[in-house]
Amino acid sequence: MGEVAVADPASVVGVISDFRTEHGISHRVSCRALGVSESWFYKHRTRRPTRRELRRQHLFEAVKGEFDTSGGTYGSPKIWIRLVRQGWRVSVNTIAKIMAELGLVARKVRRRRGLTPLHSAG
């Protein structure tokens, strides 16, 4: 199931349905060409997202929102604290994995240092 397995199931189902309506190509032929089974197509044609998938999607949005609010400086521990305060029940590791999946990397805040070394100030 090569590249089709990576694609969003809803978009694959849409393509197969469009082939049927626009070009008159049967579902069987379209499924075979895209490398998916007919049973997969019929299962996903009417499938709705599960509660787990919906919660995960909302969590992705919350993590992205907190990261953007921080200006890209908060890492997973701080984002976790903010989400727990909002009422989310989630672990720090889950937040870290989501941030990795989204490609979010916290920037280090550069502290300004004086030119005079501390030991010679006097």
C-alpha positions in Angstrom: 0.0 0.0 0.0 2.9 2.4 -0.7 2.1 6.1 -0.8 -1.7 5.7 -0.5 -1.2 4.4 3.1 0.5 7.7 4.0 -2.3 9.9 2.4 -5.4 11.0 4.4 -8.1 8.4 4.1 -10.7 11.0 3.4 -8.9 12.4 0.4 -8.3 8.9 -1.0 -12.0 8.1 -0.6 -12.8 11.5 -2.3 -10.6 10.6 -5.3 -12.2 7.2 -5.8 -15.7 8.7 -5.6 -14.7 11.5 -8.0 -13.4 9.0 -10.5 -16.8 7.3 -10.4 -18.9 10.5 -10.8 -16.7 12.4 -13.2 -15.2 9.7 -15.4 -17.5 6.7 -14.9 -14.6 4.6 -13.6 -15.9 1.9 -11.2 -14.9 1.8 -7.5 -13.3 -1.6 -8.1 -10.9 -0.3 -10.8 -10.1 2.9 -8.8 -9.3 0.9 -5.7 -7.1 -1.5 -7.6 -5.2 1.4 -9.2 -4.7 3.1 -5.9 -3.7 -0.1 -4.1 -6.5 -0.2 -1.6 -9.1 -2.9 -1.1 -12.7 -2.3 -1.9 -13.7 -3.2 1.7 -11.3 -0.4 2.9 -13.0 2.1 0.6 -16.5 1.1 1.7 -15.4 1.2 5.4 -13.9 4.7 5.1 -16.6 6.1 2.9 -19.0 6.6 5.9 -16.4 6.6 8.7 -16.5 9.4 11.3 -13.5 10.3 13.5 -13.4 8.6 16.8 -13.4 10.5 20.1 -9.7 9.7 20.5 -8.9 11.1 17.1 -11.0 14.2 17.9 -9.3 14.7 21.3 -5.9 14.3 19.7 -6.7 16.8 17.0 -7.8 19.3 19.7 -4.7 18.6 21.7 -2.5 19.3 18.6 -4.3 22.6 18.1 -3.9 23.5 21.8 -0.1 22.7 21.7 0.3 24.7 18.6 -1.6 27.6 20.1 0.4 27.7 23.3 3.6 27.4 21.3 2.6 30.4 19.1 1.4 32.4 22.1 4.9 32.0 23.7 6.6 33.3 20.6 8.2 29.9 20.0 10.1 30.0 23.3 8.2 27.4 25.4 9.3 23.8 25.4 7.2 20.8 26.3 7.4 21.2 30.1 6.1 24.8 30.1 3.4 24.0 27.5 2.4 21.0 29.6 2.0 23.2 32.7 -0.2 25.6 30.8 -2.4 22.9 29.3 -2.8 21.2 32.7 -3.9 24.5 34.1 -6.5 24.7 31.3 -7.9 21.3 32.4 -6.1 18.9 30.0 -5.1 15.5 31.4 -2.0 14.7 29.4 1.7 13.8 30.1 4.8 15.8 29.4 6.0 13.0 27.1 2.8 13.2 25.0 3.3 16.9 24.6 7.0 16.3 23.6 5.9 13.8 21.0 3.2 16.1 19.6 5.7 18.9 19.3 8.2 16.6 17.5 5.4 15.6 15.1 4.5 19.2 14.4 8.2 20.2 14.1 8.0 22.7 16.9 11.3 23.4 18.6 11.6 25.9 21.4 14.1 28.7 20.9 16.5 29.4 23.7 16.1 32.8 25.2 19.5 34.5 25.0 20.5 36.2 28.2 22.4 39.3 27.8 25.8 39.2 29.4 27.9 42.2 30.4 31.3 42.8 29.1 33.0 42.8 32.5 33.8 39.4 34.0 32.2 38.9 37.4 35.5 38.1 39.2 37.2 41.3 38.1 34.3 43.6 38.9 35.1 45.4 42.0 
